[in-house]
Amino acid sequence: MITDELIAKIIEKQNPTCVGLDTVLEYLPEEMQAEADDLTEAAFALQPFNEKIIDAVCDIVPAVKIQLACYEQYGESGLNVFNATAAYAKKKGLIVIADGKRNDIGSTAEKYANAFLGDTPCTGCREAAFPSDYLTVNGYLGTDGVKPFTDACKQYGKGIFVLVKTSNPSSGELQNLKLEDGRTVYECMGDMVERWGADTVGKYGYSAVGAVVGATHPEEAKVLRARLPHTFFLIPGYGAQGGNADMVRACFDGNGLGGIVNNSRGILTAYKKRGGTYYDAAREACLEMKADLLSVLGEICAK
């Protein structure tokens, strides 16, 4: 089960850091941007940048999160680079999270699940479209929109992260509203996620159905950690969005498990503040983030 694999890598590397490959042309050094005169050239400029980042961090971090929107904006070539980046990260031993926040009615959700978690039927065969281990999912269509993804998790040993409490400033406009039973909307969604993953709990006590819980909302994270003992968290918002190690502590259990913290701009563009090569600066930023997280989590160990 993929969450067991992810947790094992976190324990081995003593690092719950996820590098967000939310790569866009303006993040690249000027010399790498110089000949990007159209969508195709811009897209393909991202690939060597990504590969150098992956080479620099693959021995110290367990996972990467690849934001699909950053690649889709470049059209067909961008999707090719997304695919190549995911394949390269897998080759280097990293867990790959496809960040697409997909969902639709059940029959369409099944197609998204095929694309990112399973395989797609062709004449006489089935073939995987994208080499990802997890997919981010919008659960606000309800159970019938999520079931195709949870079915794929069980069939293919993959995982999903469902939006529960997001890191953006206005998330509370909807997610913090109170329901008639006294729960907030985010608590209700969290309870559904815990239920959806109940039959995929692995040896570390966490399921294949995880939750997106923003670092910028530590009080809500504390509530969710207590409510969702078997739900693994993907934690955006560290770094450029204002989250820090003290704020994410509430997302973890007493053994330092229960979540992985994403950092995108703070790693990809670290060279702009530090100097040197972008990939060496990215590695140093990852090591600093690891030290920061461990300063509040302590040693990460199995239950």
Disulfide bonds with the S-S distance in Angstrom:
none
